[in-house]
Amino acid sequence: MGTGPEADDEGTTAGGTAGAGDLTAGPAGASGSPDSGAGVPPVAGAGDSPDSDAGHSPEAGASDSPVAEGGGPDGVGGASGVQEGAASSEAGGAGAAEAPQRSEAEAELAAQRVERERIERRKAERKGPVESGTKLSGKAADLLAAIRAVEGGDKPATTVFAAPDPAPRPAAPAPEAVRRPQPAPAVAAPATETIATVRRILAEGGAPESLAPQVAAALGEGSDALLREDPWQLLRVAGVRPDQADGFARALLGAECGPDDERRGRAVTGWLLEQAALAGHTALEMPALTAALAQRAVPDPEAAVRDAIAEGEALVFQDALDPGAPEPEDGEEERPVRVLVALERYALAEESLADGLARLVNSLAKDASERWEAVAATASGGAAELVRAVAGHGLVLHTGGEAARAEPAALLAAARTAGLRACAVAHTSEGRRRLAAVLEDGGEGAVGTVAGLLSGTEGPGRDADGALDLDLLIVLDAPQLDVEGAAVLVEALPDGARLVLSGDPAVLWSAGPGRVFADLLAARVCPQIASRTPDPGPLGELVSGIGIGELTQVEAPGKELVIVPVRDAGEAVHRTVQLVADSVPRAIGVPAEQTVVITPGHGGAAGTRALNTALKERLNPGPGRFGGFDPGDRIAYSPAPGRTVCGQVVKADADGLHLSCAGVPVVVPKERVEQSVRQGWALTAHQAAGSRWAAAVVVLPGDAAPTLSRPWVYTAFSRAERHLSVVHGVEQALPKAVAETLPKPRTTRLPLLLKTQVPAAD
């Protein structure tokens, strides 16, 4: 535990010679030794100059522009070439549960498609058009006129304006045995002939032929003809940028190709909305969208947006800035509105989510009050307030740190004891494990993951009406819910069920579009229970301070916190490998497989790619015969956009790459390995969110300073349970980020939609 560094651990740091690998090196100027507590004050002289080619891709919200290229949660796409960008379309989000069979991802996606179909049917049942926008003028009036022309039958399109509350669900028939969803059939891959044809078209246009499977999957049947007719459809493939699609179009169309081509305007409009979604927005304000189109050489941005709306590729909304204000009388000034443009999938999900939450709030079952009173009578301590709130409300928000998870766990146990059908789900399988650990019976049958619940592989079955057979659903790690996942989850709950969303509001928001938990907290449409249980120990004290904008020095007598100052990215990689492979196991007793490395982005000289290369070489060297992987490699597997599952490579054969993810076997077909599996010793904070490790090494090279924010630092530092090492090269940028840099705002419609359907809570 207290042994000194070996000879090769020694090195010169800013401020003198110190043994960084010994976990006893504090920042230059720091007082005391690790035994007296090394805090996280600024490091004088550390990280003097970033590596010349270093450039970290930011986490979500790091870009000032809502439609900045490569603005995804982990900087996916945009920054690299077509081939690399498309192959690197990994989800920046943290992991979720994995299914016990090969078709797990397909099962989840199929389940979500079924739920979306139900959502669309509910929308179709709404009656009467919405009378809105009658007094608009200018851009808003032009856009509304385009939509109404489409509604008149000129061109097919779908409109998603605000509508009356949905009709209540019909009463379920007589109770019958609970039905469990059957495993969904695997999604059919594009035909070999189609891929071959697309490959020839790509080669003709000078694009990488390796994109053919992704193009065929994105465009569907007839993708070859569609691509030849409209080359800008290439923008539907993740990672492809407008300038690359322009070059492809010029090669195919020749003189017919021009910046004023309406096909280009529509495609770039859709691409910008997709980029905004990667950055967390569910919609874009009209001025922001037209400005971004102008920056990408679209001659008439407003016409491009109108064209995209007329073709049904985007939807337009006019949202009153003050929905509670009365309608203006004749001659009075019009109510101010904002004009938003959105992709249909996110607009539909956001409206469905608002409808579903309103249904839960307004459909509380009165006949269940006696059982809930019994549950409330058994509660004590910090969980009592939460149980009482759930007893009287259909929707409750619960906030707190890691220690506060004991309160929803107590609620789950009390509800099950009272005979209620209750289930709790976490964002990741590791979160599920932590929840089960605090339950006396391990939560057998009542603890799962969000992904497992939606795919039908975990949790209860469905009732006769197709809804989850539940009286109570508790969702932990709620800030990681994006708008689509939340909509599917809420839609699956029966009338009268109670929903508890629990999480730490200080962590990073979801990797996918939306900020569901934050929007609900801001809307104040339901009770909010704030836990008073603090996270214990020096790390809990450190993280609690970060949550309120203070980076304080804490006492760490057990070497819970150590700072390793570095001068540049190269030294940061070297020190990180030393810490994971030698110093932390030797001095702290945490083996390498229980240590995670977290860095701000995938790119750069100290990003996940560089760190994973160095860590693999030290911890599991091998030739990487199967797509760069060897048995024993730690991996980050993305079964679906927005999800990352951590695991280990077992073997590779003709079927694909065999993984073990939390003890569950997963087989990734070889054609999907490149785009869905990457080395996983080092992760981004978004990928790590929802999970915790015994030790964490947070790497902050100098070039990462612009990407840091308070939520990023809070999320990264709070992944450690026993020990945190900070490889520190950002000087004053760290305390400045904690004190001043809040999360970038996301444009969403959920708060307004909720205000029109749910009265504010007292």
TORKEDO-269011 format. One line per field, with one value per residue (C-alpha): x, y, z. Coordinates in nm, 3 decimals. Layout:
east: X_...;
north: Y_...;
up: Z_...;
END
This chain:
east: 0.000_0.258_0.559_0.754_0.772_0.996_1.280_1.096_0.802_1.010_0.992_1.021_0.693_0.614_0.765_1.032_1.097_0.820_0.699_0.371_0.316_0.346_0.016_0.198_0.259_0.038_0.021_0.304_0.249_0.009_0.064_0.097_0.130_-0.145_-0.170_-0.281_-0.506_-0.422_-0.693_-0.747_-0.608_-0.466_-0.135_0.127_0.309_0.133_0.038_0.238_0.153_-0.077_0.049_0.049_-0.195_-0.408_-0.771_-1.034_-1.382_-1.615_-1.888_-2.246_-2.301_-1.936_-1.993_-2.136_-2.345_-2.642_-2.562_-2.183_-2.025_-1.931_-2.147_-2.249_-2.208_-1.861_-1.772_-1.884_-1.878_-1.793_-1.432_-1.307_-1.334_-1.633_-1.503_-1.370_-1.667_-1.921_-1.734_-1.700_-2.068_-2.051_-2.301_-2.157_-2.398_-2.310_-2.392_-2.721_-2.813_-2.734_-2.965_-2.880_-2.884_-2.748_-3.063_-3.067_-3.021_-3.279_-3.521_-3.491_-3.527_-3.824_-3.992_-3.943_-4.092_-4.400_-4.439_-4.393_-4.670_-4.895_-4.796_-4.889_-5.225_-5.294_-5.210_-5.445_-5.732_-5.715_-6.008_-6.027_-5.757_-5.572_-5.657_-5.322_-5.104_-5.394_-5.234_-4.878_-4.684_-4.350_-4.150_-4.393_-4.688_-4.499_-4.408_-4.763_-4.899_-4.665_-4.788_-5.154_-5.094_-4.954_-5.253_-5.473_-5.329_-5.070_-4.791_-4.791_-4.660_-4.728_-4.814_-4.742_-4.899_-5.028_-5.358_-5.625_-5.556_-5.574_-5.879_-5.839_-5.737_-6.026_-6.080_-5.881_-6.077_-6.097_-5.757_-5.563_-5.220_-4.937_-4.795_-4.423_-4.304_-4.154_-3.801_-3.819_-3.693_-3.362_-3.386_-3.322_-2.991_-2.983_-2.971_-2.627_-2.727_-2.838_-2.513_-2.314_-2.508_-2.466_-2.095_-2.061_-2.243_-2.021_-1.710_-1.841_-1.888_-1.551_-1.690_-1.550_-1.708_-1.703_-2.001_-2.226_-2.385_-2.459_-2.604_-2.825_-2.945_-3.013_-3.197_-3.376_-3.525_-3.432_-3.140_-2.931_-3.188_-3.255_-2.885_-2.836_-3.142_-3.048_-2.678_-2.721_-2.909_-2.559_-2.595_-2.829_-2.527_-2.373_-2.042_-2.085_-2.052_-2.214_-1.885_-1.828_-2.181_-2.127_-1.820_-2.009_-2.298_-2.065_-1.906_-2.246_-2.443_-2.173_-2.309_-2.651_-2.505_-2.519_-2.553_-2.907_-3.030_-3.341_-3.238_-2.925_-3.123_-3.359_-3.077_-2.866_-3.170_-3.227_-2.856_-2.846_-3.146_-2.972_-2.656_-2.865_-3.011_-2.661_-2.591_-2.906_-3.168_-3.511_-3.581_-3.410_-3.535_-3.592_-3.325_-3.059_-3.150_-3.151_-2.821_-2.663_-2.796_-2.648_-2.311_-2.323_-2.377_-2.753_-2.856_-3.215_-3.229_-3.595_-3.695_-3.491_-3.676_-4.015_-3.924_-3.816_-4.144_-4.351_-4.178_-4.250_-3.882_-3.927_-4.208_-4.272_-4.425_-4.528_-4.501_-4.635_-4.370_-4.640_-4.892_-5.097_-5.168_-5.523_-5.584_-5.546_-5.860_-5.900_-5.660_-5.445_-5.081_-5.020_-4.888_-4.513_-4.424_-4.110_-4.094_-3.928_-3.835_-3.786_-3.746_-4.065_-3.922_-3.818_-4.127_-4.350_-4.155_-4.168_-4.542_-4.605_-4.394_-4.592_-4.920_-4.807_-4.688_-5.016_-5.204_-5.009_-5.065_-5.438_-5.527_-5.433_-5.624_-5.841_-5.907_-5.538_-5.514_-5.550_-5.256_-5.045_-5.140_-5.008_-4.682_-4.650_-4.711_-4.407_-4.163_-3.911_-3.600_-3.506_-3.738_-4.056_-4.108_-4.058_-4.306_-4.571_-4.533_-4.569_-4.876_-5.064_-4.923_-4.880_-4.546_-4.271_-3.917_-3.641_-3.299_-2.977_-2.634_-2.512_-2.601_-2.956_-3.024_-3.111_-3.436_-3.593_-3.462_-3.657_-3.965_-3.934_-3.901_-4.199_-4.421_-4.339_-4.402_-4.747_-4.827_-4.791_-4.641_-4.322_-4.004_-3.691_-3.459_-3.119_-2.942_-2.665_-2.615_-2.361_-2.626_-2.863_-2.598_-2.557_-2.931_-2.968_-2.687_-2.889_-3.201_-3.229_-3.343_-3.128_-3.441_-3.492_-3.736_-3.790_-3.460_-3.345_-3.230_-3.420_-3.307_-3.392_-3.737_-3.818_-3.693_-3.889_-3.586_-3.610_-3.880_-4.251_-4.449_-4.735_-5.100_-5.396_-5.382_-5.015_-4.892_-4.632_-4.789_-4.693_-4.832_-4.500_-4.196_-3.883_-3.625_-3.279_-3.019_-3.312_-3.092_-2.966_-3.315_-3.340_-3.674_-3.733_-3.647_-3.858_-4.155_-4.148_-4.111_-4.401_-4.626_-4.575_-4.713_-5.080_-5.329_-5.310_-4.947_-4.703_-4.370_-4.070_-3.780_-3.471_-3.129_-2.855_-2.938_-2.571_-2.450_-2.430_-2.759_-2.851_-2.636_-2.948_-3.171_-3.368_-3.312_-3.612_-3.522_-3.407_-3.719_-3.945_-3.764_-3.803_-4.170_-4.268_-4.568_-4.523_-4.374_-3.995_-3.825_-3.464_-3.264_-3.075_-2.838_-2.486_-2.229_-1.971_-1.594_-1.342_-1.468_-1.826_-1.713_-1.519_-1.805_-2.062_-1.853_-1.824_-2.202_-2.238_-1.949_-1.667_-1.346_-1.224_-0.920_-1.025_-0.850_-0.767_-0.584_-0.650_-0.517_-0.873_-0.762_-0.428_-0.330_-0.065_0.047_0.163_0.314_0.169_-0.051_0.232_0.318_-0.052_-0.076_0.244_0.130_-0.216_-0.074_0.152_-0.140_-0.371_-0.114_0.110_0.055_-0.315_-0.297_0.018_-0.066_-0.445_-0.512_-0.750_-0.665_-0.654_-0.980_-1.163_-1.018_-1.168_-0.994_-1.209_-1.105_-1.301_-1.311_-1.222_-0.974_-0.649_-0.317_-0.475_-0.825_-0.983_-0.822_-0.467_-0.520_-0.681_-0.393_-0.138_-0.339_-0.393_-0.023_0.058_-0.231_-0.328_-0.081_-0.169_-0.189_-0.555_-0.641_-1.015_-1.076_-0.799_-0.927_-0.784_-0.934_-0.917_-0.952_-1.182_-1.440_-1.717_-2.001_-2.277_-2.577_-2.790_-2.731_-2.702_-2.602_-2.265_-2.217_-1.882_-1.746_-1.459_-1.365_-1.394_-1.311_-1.379_-1.504_-1.711_-2.018_-1.847_-1.686_-1.789_-1.816_-1.896_-2.090_-2.160_-2.149_-2.394_-2.266_-2.308_-2.212_-2.148_-2.159_-1.830_-1.985_-2.092_-1.774_-1.602_-1.897_-2.023_-1.722_-1.418_-1.151_-1.290_-1.014_-1.067_-1.415_-1.570_-1.776_-2.097_-2.003_-1.920_-2.234_-2.459_-2.172_-1.910_-1.573_-1.356_-1.099_-1.109_-0.827_-0.953_-0.720_-0.720_-0.460_-0.401_-0.591_-0.905_-0.951_-1.212_-1.434_-1.460_-1.778_-1.914_-2.139_-1.850_-1.614_-1.889_-1.975_-1.614_-1.503_-1.811_-1.743_-1.489_-1.601_-1.271_-0.998_-0.966_-0.647_-0.653_-0.392_-0.389_-0.265_-0.525_-0.396_-0.663_-0.915_-1.035_-1.151_-1.279_-1.490_-1.634_-1.717_-1.837_-1.911_-2.266_-2.419_-2.494_-2.868_-3.073_-3.375_-3.672_-4.052_-4.132_-4.175_-4.426_-4.614_-4.641_-4.766_-5.059_-5.161_-5.058_-5.120_-4.815_-4.762_-4.806;
north: 0.000_0.256_0.140_0.389_0.404_0.183_0.339_0.359_0.536_0.840_1.142_1.516_1.701_2.067_2.197_1.933_1.562_1.344_0.986_1.029_0.656_0.617_0.801_1.036_1.320_1.622_1.928_2.174_2.398_2.164_2.135_1.807_1.449_1.211_1.094_1.441_1.470_1.580_1.806_1.930_2.285_2.431_2.288_2.549_2.485_2.160_2.097_2.387_2.305_2.050_1.811_1.977_1.729_1.689_1.778_1.628_1.583_1.743_1.577_1.679_2.047_2.142_2.313_2.664_2.593_2.356_2.222_2.217_1.939_1.646_1.782_1.445_1.342_1.213_1.402_1.128_1.215_1.538_1.563_1.262_1.139_0.959_0.613_0.681_0.893_0.637_0.353_0.547_0.619_0.485_0.608_0.850_0.744_0.528_0.161_-0.012_-0.370_-0.633_-0.916_-1.283_-1.365_-1.255_-1.069_-0.843_-0.520_-0.623_-0.719_-0.379_-0.190_-0.403_-0.341_0.030_0.013_-0.158_0.110_0.385_0.231_0.245_0.607_0.690_0.518_0.725_1.038_0.938_0.902_1.265_1.469_1.814_2.036_2.279_2.642_2.805_3.046_3.238_3.571_3.484_3.681_3.670_3.347_3.180_3.251_3.121_2.800_2.752_2.808_2.539_2.295_2.368_2.320_1.978_1.902_1.993_1.702_1.869_1.649_1.375_1.479_1.427_1.713_1.705_2.017_2.034_1.855_1.782_1.534_1.176_0.974_0.748_0.392_0.148_-0.066_-0.387_-0.710_-0.964_-1.045_-1.316_-1.467_-1.221_-1.233_-1.204_-1.065_-1.324_-1.260_-1.037_-1.180_-1.048_-0.746_-0.853_-0.732_-0.560_-0.799_-0.886_-0.769_-0.431_-0.384_-0.475_-0.220_0.051_-0.030_0.033_0.367_0.473_0.385_0.579_0.885_0.850_0.752_0.463_0.136_0.016_0.244_0.024_-0.180_0.133_0.315_0.019_-0.009_0.365_0.407_0.072_-0.101_0.064_0.242_0.212_0.394_0.652_0.727_0.774_0.999_1.203_1.168_1.391_1.104_0.993_1.239_0.991_0.776_0.860_1.045_1.181_1.559_1.795_1.873_1.501_1.452_1.751_1.589_1.263_1.449_1.638_1.312_1.157_1.457_1.662_1.991_1.928_1.966_2.306_2.462_2.578_2.224_2.178_1.819_1.951_2.202_1.934_1.692_1.952_2.063_1.707_1.663_1.976_1.856_1.520_1.698_1.901_1.578_1.442_1.754_1.691_1.913_1.778_2.083_2.394_2.748_2.876_3.151_2.903_2.657_2.913_3.059_2.715_2.650_2.979_2.881_2.565_2.756_2.700_3.008_3.034_2.880_2.961_2.797_2.490_2.459_2.506_2.239_1.996_2.057_2.011_1.680_1.559_1.549_1.801_1.945_2.303_2.432_2.771_2.760_3.048_3.190_3.236_2.954_3.075_3.415_3.473_3.484_3.843_4.029_4.198_4.486_4.366_4.277_3.917_3.671_3.618_3.276_3.090_2.890_2.550_2.290_1.925_1.579_1.375_1.100_1.338_1.558_1.252_1.113_1.441_1.482_1.118_1.156_1.461_1.277_0.971_1.169_1.361_1.031_0.895_1.212_1.222_0.852_0.765_0.456_0.540_0.177_0.120_0.384_0.137_-0.071_0.241_0.365_0.034_0.090_0.442_0.315_0.085_0.349_0.516_0.726_0.904_0.689_0.787_1.115_0.942_0.665_0.915_1.114_0.802_0.692_1.002_1.080_0.906_1.074_1.158_1.286_1.187_1.351_1.256_1.105_0.747_0.700_0.820_0.508_0.336_0.536_0.409_0.064_0.091_0.200_-0.103_-0.340_-0.187_-0.200_-0.564_-0.651_-0.493_-0.715_-0.449_-0.529_-0.324_-0.311_-0.094_-0.046_0.118_0.254_-0.007_-0.364_-0.237_-0.001_-0.295_-0.483_-0.194_-0.170_-0.545_-0.531_-0.309_-0.530_-0.816_-1.068_-0.922_-0.794_-1.122_-1.065_-0.701_-0.539_-0.488_-0.231_0.012_-0.162_-0.506_-0.391_-0.237_-0.539_-0.781_-0.973_-0.840_-0.732_-0.819_-0.930_-0.745_-0.737_-0.806_-0.449_-0.483_-0.261_-0.356_-0.559_-0.310_-0.092_0.086_0.147_0.306_0.433_0.504_0.710_0.908_1.188_0.931_0.890_1.049_1.158_0.850_0.601_0.790_0.804_0.430_0.361_0.584_0.462_0.105_0.182_0.108_0.365_0.400_0.294_0.507_0.619_0.733_0.892_0.902_1.039_1.290_1.617_1.723_1.454_1.487_1.475_1.190_1.102_1.108_1.409_1.575_1.653_1.473_1.471_1.833_1.943_1.768_1.928_2.270_2.217_2.139_1.929_1.668_1.626_1.648_1.470_1.573_1.319_1.444_1.146_1.266_1.050_0.944_0.980_1.213_1.135_1.209_1.539_1.628_1.547_1.726_2.041_2.013_1.987_2.338_2.482_2.448_2.251_2.212_2.043_1.739_1.522_1.180_0.976_0.649_0.776_0.803_1.097_1.153_1.414_1.343_1.665_1.631_1.869_1.736_1.470_1.223_1.231_1.202_0.874_0.742_0.825_0.680_0.345_0.342_0.413_0.147_-0.127_-0.077_0.200_0.161_-0.220_-0.199_0.095_0.080_-0.288_-0.237_-0.455_-0.313_-0.481_-0.284_0.050_0.275_0.554_0.855_1.129_1.411_1.278_1.007_1.208_1.380_1.259_1.162_1.068_0.725_0.596_0.684_0.569_0.239_0.167_0.223_0.032_-0.268_-0.282_-0.295_-0.504_-0.739_-0.723_-0.917_-0.901_-0.798_-1.056_-0.990_-0.624_-0.520_-0.728_-1.022_-1.247_-1.068_-0.717_-0.485_-0.343_-0.085_-0.231_-0.013_-0.236_0.067_0.442_0.605_0.289_0.153_-0.185_-0.266_-0.618_-0.839_-1.025_-1.403_-1.526_-1.473_-1.716_-1.725_-1.604_-1.288_-1.143_-1.321_-1.094_-1.138_-0.838_-0.862_-1.237_-1.247_-1.385_-1.154_-1.225_-0.928_-1.016_-0.942_-0.681_-0.478_-0.504_-0.200_0.033_-0.100_-0.229_-0.036_-0.092_-0.013_0.046_0.419_0.573_0.915_1.046_0.989_0.627_0.583_0.750_0.514_0.283_0.295_0.126_0.060_0.305_0.572_0.755_1.083_1.217_1.594_1.682_2.045_2.047_1.923_2.249_2.403_2.094_2.080_2.174_2.129_1.833_1.665_1.693_1.586_1.281_1.175_1.217_1.043_0.719_0.616_0.419_0.379_0.571_0.858_0.959_1.282_1.309_1.687_1.900_2.176_2.418_2.674_2.540_2.274_2.501_2.752_2.486_2.370_2.724_2.878_2.634_2.504_2.260_2.395_2.457_2.215_2.319_2.102_2.135_1.912_2.187_2.375_2.058_1.965_2.308_2.277_1.935_1.911_2.176_2.287_2.102_2.289;
up: 0.000_0.102_-0.095_-0.295_-0.672_-0.870_-1.060_-1.389_-1.222_-1.148_-1.371_-1.372_-1.323_-1.307_-0.988_-0.941_-0.940_-0.812_-0.837_-1.019_-1.052_-0.676_-0.625_-0.386_-0.628_-0.573_-0.794_-0.778_-0.485_-0.309_0.063_0.247_0.131_0.013_0.372_0.467_0.164_-0.187_-0.322_-0.674_-0.674_-0.994_-1.108_-1.183_-1.505_-1.592_-1.950_-2.095_-2.454_-2.610_-2.864_-3.206_-3.355_-3.045_-3.078_-2.855_-2.986_-2.732_-2.536_-2.601_-2.569_-2.599_-2.930_-2.933_-3.242_-3.213_-3.557_-3.545_-3.745_-3.531_-3.253_-3.120_-2.760_-2.825_-3.138_-3.375_-3.742_-3.913_-3.813_-4.004_-4.361_-4.502_-4.435_-4.086_-3.987_-4.099_-3.938_-3.615_-3.559_-3.208_-2.955_-2.704_-2.437_-2.148_-2.145_-2.097_-2.041_-2.291_-2.395_-2.355_-2.724_-3.054_-3.164_-2.856_-3.047_-3.306_-3.030_-2.869_-3.196_-3.299_-2.964_-3.010_-3.358_-3.220_-2.956_-3.216_-3.426_-3.123_-3.072_-3.430_-3.392_-3.082_-3.279_-3.560_-3.311_-3.216_-3.342_-3.493_-3.639_-3.422_-3.484_-3.445_-3.631_-3.787_-3.709_-3.801_-4.057_-4.231_-4.210_-3.971_-4.201_-4.505_-4.326_-4.199_-4.549_-4.680_-4.418_-4.487_-4.859_-4.779_-4.561_-4.854_-5.050_-5.272_-5.138_-4.876_-4.537_-4.168_-3.936_-3.566_-3.420_-3.066_-3.031_-2.769_-2.493_-2.618_-2.537_-2.235_-2.298_-2.321_-2.017_-2.027_-2.065_-1.789_-1.640_-1.811_-1.785_-1.831_-2.180_-2.238_-2.571_-2.800_-2.927_-3.232_-3.559_-3.681_-3.907_-4.264_-4.400_-4.741_-5.032_-5.165_-5.512_-5.374_-5.188_-5.499_-5.708_-5.445_-5.427_-5.802_-5.774_-5.484_-5.683_-5.980_-5.757_-5.586_-5.245_-5.039_-5.149_-4.790_-4.726_-4.942_-4.659_-4.458_-4.758_-4.846_-4.487_-4.456_-4.787_-4.790_-5.091_-5.419_-5.257_-5.574_-5.789_-5.518_-5.478_-5.850_-5.874_-5.566_-5.474_-5.168_-5.004_-4.908_-4.619_-4.449_-4.369_-4.033_-4.059_-4.413_-4.443_-4.697_-4.873_-4.925_-5.056_-5.288_-5.438_-5.485_-5.654_-5.889_-6.000_-6.078_-6.210_-6.379_-6.512_-6.357_-6.010_-5.842_-5.496_-5.580_-5.648_-5.436_-5.367_-5.200_-4.995_-4.864_-4.784_-4.604_-4.405_-4.288_-4.217_-4.002_-3.802_-3.751_-3.636_-3.395_-3.258_-3.205_-2.999_-2.794_-2.958_-3.052_-3.273_-3.404_-3.405_-3.757_-3.746_-3.630_-3.904_-4.186_-4.064_-4.068_-4.418_-4.538_-4.391_-4.605_-4.929_-4.965_-5.169_-5.035_-4.688_-4.628_-4.955_-4.864_-4.534_-4.700_-4.954_-4.682_-4.498_-4.814_-4.885_-4.531_-4.437_-4.155_-3.945_-3.834_-3.511_-3.378_-3.000_-2.795_-2.568_-2.300_-2.346_-2.051_-2.203_-2.340_-2.713_-2.840_-2.937_-3.273_-3.300_-3.011_-3.051_-3.150_-2.894_-2.946_-3.082_-3.176_-3.496_-3.458_-3.719_-3.626_-3.770_-3.745_-3.524_-3.249_-3.274_-3.252_-2.957_-2.766_-2.813_-2.724_-2.410_-2.300_-2.369_-2.176_-1.875_-1.869_-1.881_-1.583_-1.383_-1.459_-1.442_-1.087_-0.977_-0.675_-0.586_-0.513_-0.241_0.046_-0.066_-0.115_0.230_0.363_0.177_0.318_0.671_0.653_0.525_0.751_0.731_0.411_0.199_0.386_0.200_-0.134_-0.048_0.064_-0.257_-0.472_-0.277_-0.391_-0.736_-1.068_-1.146_-0.896_-0.947_-0.703_-0.700_-0.524_-0.561_-0.543_-0.176_-0.244_-0.452_-0.125_-0.112_-0.438_-0.340_-0.014_-0.210_-0.435_-0.141_0.042_-0.267_-0.331_0.033_0.003_-0.296_-0.564_-0.900_-0.890_-1.093_-1.094_-1.391_-1.428_-1.732_-1.733_-1.621_-1.369_-1.230_-1.208_-1.007_-0.762_-0.711_-0.654_-0.398_-0.162_-0.175_0.071_-0.188_-0.466_-0.639_-0.823_-1.106_-1.011_-1.112_-1.469_-1.721_-1.940_-2.257_-2.119_-2.010_-2.349_-2.543_-2.325_-2.203_-1.846_-1.606_-1.617_-1.917_-2.081_-1.979_-2.206_-2.339_-2.434_-2.150_-1.891_-1.612_-1.340_-1.064_-1.008_-1.228_-1.083_-1.334_-1.194_-1.383_-1.526_-1.669_-1.923_-2.075_-2.418_-2.559_-2.774_-2.502_-2.248_-2.486_-2.549_-2.177_-2.072_-2.352_-2.231_-1.883_-1.813_-1.688_-1.313_-1.288_-1.094_-1.238_-1.035_-1.221_-1.000_-1.074_-1.012_-1.191_-1.187_-1.429_-1.806_-1.991_-2.223_-2.521_-2.738_-2.812_-2.535_-2.169_-2.028_-1.659_-1.657_-1.850_-1.600_-1.307_-1.470_-1.561_-1.200_-1.299_-1.024_-0.675_-0.653_-0.365_-0.300_-0.103_0.200_0.198_0.101_-0.070_0.190_0.212_0.048_-0.302_-0.199_-0.049_-0.364_-0.600_-0.385_-0.404_-0.782_-0.803_-0.658_-0.856_-0.603_-0.656_-0.302_-0.150_0.051_0.305_0.154_0.422_0.239_-0.096_-0.224_-0.441_-0.614_-0.871_-1.134_-1.309_-1.671_-1.924_-2.251_-2.405_-2.454_-2.087_-2.003_-2.196_-2.036_-1.681_-1.744_-1.850_-1.542_-1.313_-1.457_-1.504_-1.200_-0.948_-0.868_-0.836_-0.624_-0.398_-0.383_-0.442_-0.735_-1.037_-1.387_-1.489_-1.219_-1.326_-1.592_-1.782_-1.873_-2.116_-2.282_-2.639_-2.885_-3.092_-3.006_-2.875_-2.541_-2.656_-2.620_-2.940_-2.835_-2.477_-2.579_-2.816_-2.538_-2.278_-2.505_-2.586_-2.214_-2.077_-2.360_-2.650_-2.961_-3.338_-3.347_-3.611_-3.600_-3.677_-3.440_-3.148_-2.953_-2.685_-2.350_-2.493_-2.300_-2.538_-2.562_-2.770_-2.915_-2.999_-3.086_-3.119_-2.778_-2.592_-2.489_-2.324_-2.166_-2.199_-2.305_-2.622_-2.588_-2.937_-3.306_-3.567_-3.884_-3.693_-3.577_-3.267_-2.947_-2.644_-2.278_-2.147_-1.773_-1.805_-2.096_-2.429_-2.728_-3.089_-3.317_-3.689_-3.857_-4.088_-3.782_-3.577_-3.723_-3.662_-3.328_-3.128_-3.008_-2.746_-2.401_-2.148_-2.199_-2.235_-2.262_-1.973_-2.168_-2.225_-1.857_-1.723_-1.532_-1.428_-1.154_-1.108_-0.804_-0.944_-1.212_-1.388_-1.537_-1.806_-1.866_-2.133_-2.210_-2.539_-2.358_-2.164_-2.400_-2.377_-1.997_-1.814_-1.463_-1.563_-1.743_-1.445_-1.205_-1.415_-1.471_-1.108_-0.967_-1.160_-0.891_-0.586_-0.394_-0.573_-0.820_-1.001_-1.200_-1.476_-1.471_-1.759_-1.792_-1.526_-1.429_-1.680_-1.436_-1.150_-1.406_-1.579_-1.247_-1.137_-1.462_-1.745_-1.725_-1.973_-2.317_-2.358_-2.565_-2.768_-2.673_-2.674_-2.376_-2.110_-2.326_-2.418_-2.052_-1.949_-2.188_-2.054_-1.689_-1.422_-1.227_-0.900_-0.575;
END
